[in-house]
């Protein structure tokens, strides 16, 4: 049996890796030993005998930045952090940095650039990686710099700087950028390739070359000329100081990339907005025209972004460890997502035995040491989180004395940490502009690792305290220290001189990074994505409890964004990200270069599968959005484990409950008497969680409320609406399906919802197996509809063959049917492209056999190429089945869905509705 969980951050089990909100200081702290913040304080000097940031040999280090950047807080825990943090004393440049689609490494002669397009499976099949491999080096003739420093940075771009006294070079690189923008002095532009390049285009100052099978374009100032000599390509810059290099998706893209080659990116910025249950984010690049007037650019979107944008995309794509990247021809794009929910706790239900729960609560509150001996920031945080989960649970069943004892324990421990000078404290490092808790753990001091993991527990616990004691949470009391921890981990300000913007959350990658130095061959990494979202949920709860809506909305943006990244990049929910050669359904760790079926401390499958679930809280509900992925995940864990979970059974029971509450309840019933809870869990919380889900059903992410602290649960055909109102007056929460819920002040309410403004309510349970399409998204067995049509969105010139893109969706619920042996799905769809050429419409039929929200079978059909002549054409299943998943089965309260979209083309088309000429026929009786 594996040892209890430990996480030595200096050991890596992967063969391929080297391994302004509220109070707090507004400027660098004065030279006092203790800095007061409300009722609390922190120190400006580390406790004796402790360490701050160091190299791997223990030598103290300061940020490796230029004079121009020396006063700016460095965003440690980023994809490019090794530029600023010299973790390895013999490497003053950088380790590989994964911008995607390009990869980079700084060296004495300039910037090594690669574009890895083939996945390697390493570590006994436990890791896939698109490792950095140099295709070329961007530099200047004669450049031999003693180091590389960070000269400038913005939300997802950075500018490395080289100088050897005679020559200087700056390059701007970033996530999603196919370009490297260079400015140099003291030498000619020089591109050194890994092998002799093949020239496919020579236009003087514009050169197209192929290196290692990858196509690059080199752009020098007008009037210059590139010269090729073996593996060295040079161009004089004349009186200019700029040139650029781009990786091309194809040689035919050269003209498009030339258009933007001199529109140099100078900065990047995300702006977010939360309103009415929807999170919108706009990602914008600022540019400077070096030649001409063009200010646009090209940027490649990650999967979690292009899944949620309606902005037009080009047909250009790139390979990346996160799946296909799609190219946008613009300096900005906007995403829109349904907000992820965060509740203080699951709501009250009749599935919980009050007496039994009371007994479990007393086991915790009466323990000899409710903190289980925790002394460092991480394990203290887990203990605080364990207690915090039980406060609302105790309150639900009227155990106010237990509730208040738990609150007292939490306040006492938080106040100890929030007061400098004791056995534990927080200390500010003015060089790295960070707050470190001592005793530290897992490299949170010497490597600046994991601050968001550790401090998220403190903020979460403080948010629960604030829910019951607003005076304690006041800035003048202990709230100031809570907000100082927030500023260290998730600072929303770009102008705060004391802490960096968001520190570890990579707004473009869509998730956080854990390593403070990024000093690995595989780039940066994050193991416990769920401990990252724990901080985001804590921000929602703290902001809601204290009336700080801007902080609440920040948490909602972070949680909603990262939830999609987790689904795609940790759990491969759509099965479109992991390479086909990688034989796993989940990864324990995401790396810049790929992902690994591993953890930092063990190869035990239970921990590999569970580390991206814990802590299970009311902020974990987003996990329930991908039920098929959960089922695959649990099945793989049991295969790898040789049976059901033994050590982390509570975490994995809770995980299974997001998809199959009854199955999780059965496992709890069979095994609850003989297990030891995971160290951040308790039997009280696990029992309440599993019993509540069994009674109310799993979370239903398809419906959202108009405040972040609201959620919906579905069991069979019954939806239960829940919301917590932190405010001092009652309010009505409105859900996206039109239902409303009245919630008293400072309370949680549940109900089946009242009223409905839904213009297309679900039809009555149907009979028969032929369904007409109705505008508005319904499938119905009714006849006699009014003929009409819906517009099929343009494919934007991209190829969406097999993958729904802005589809029209038609659905019917509560379908009962017995599968007809040998029968197949059939459809007749009337489509019309008008006079537009080159369009192709595609259909997918999906079946949820039990109506639990999880798709059990999909059937995707080959697209239908419409003609450019006005008039309806008939698209049928005779085009043939392109792909299918799942095995057909009977329908019991099931759901049937039809999706139609543009697989190819750059124009809209129409789909006929309301007639018996556009129908779906299912193979059931």
Secondary structure, DSSP 4 states (H G I P E B T S, - for coil): -PPSP---TT----TT-----SSS-SSSPPS-SEEEETTEEEESSPPTT---SB-TTS-B----B-GGGTTSPP--SSTTGGGT---STT-SS---EE-SS-EEEEETTEEEEE---S-EEETTTTEEE-----SEEEEETT---S-EEEEEE-SSEEEEEEE-SS-EEEEEEETT-SEEEEEEESS-EEEEESSPPEEEEE-SSEEEEEETTEEEEEEE-TT---EEETTEEEE--TT--EEEEEEESSGGGHHHHHHHTTEEEEEEEEEEEEETTEEEEEEEEEEEESSSS----EEEEPHHHHTT--S---S-EE--TTS-EEEEESSEEEEEEEPPP--SSPPP-TTS-HHHHHHHHHHHHTSTTTTTT--SHHHHHHHHHHHHHHHHHHHHTT-HHHHHHHHHHHHHHHHHHTSTTSSSEEEEETTTTEEEEES--TTTTTS---HHHHHHHHHHHHHHHHHH-TTTTSIIIIIHHHHHHHHHHH---SS-SSS-SSTTEETTTTEE---SS--STT--EES-HHHHHHHHHHHHHHHHHHT-HHHHHHHHHHHHHHHHHIIIIIS-TTS-SS-TT---S--SEEETTEEES--SS---HHHHHHTTTPSPSTT-GGGGG-HHHHHHHHHHHHHHHTSS-SSSHHHHHHHHHTT-HHHHHHHHHHHGGG----TT--HHHHHHHHHHHHHH-EE-TT--BSSSSEEEEEETTEEEEEEEE-SSS-EEEEBTTS-EEEE-TTEEEEES-B----TTPPPPPP-SSEEEEETTTEEES---PPPEEEEEPP-TTS--TTS--S-EEEEEEEEEEPBPTT---EEEEEEE-TT--S-EEEEEEEEETTSSS---EEEEEPPEE--SSSS-EEEEGGG-EEEEES----EEEEEEEEEEEEEE-SS-EEEEESSTTSEEE-SB-
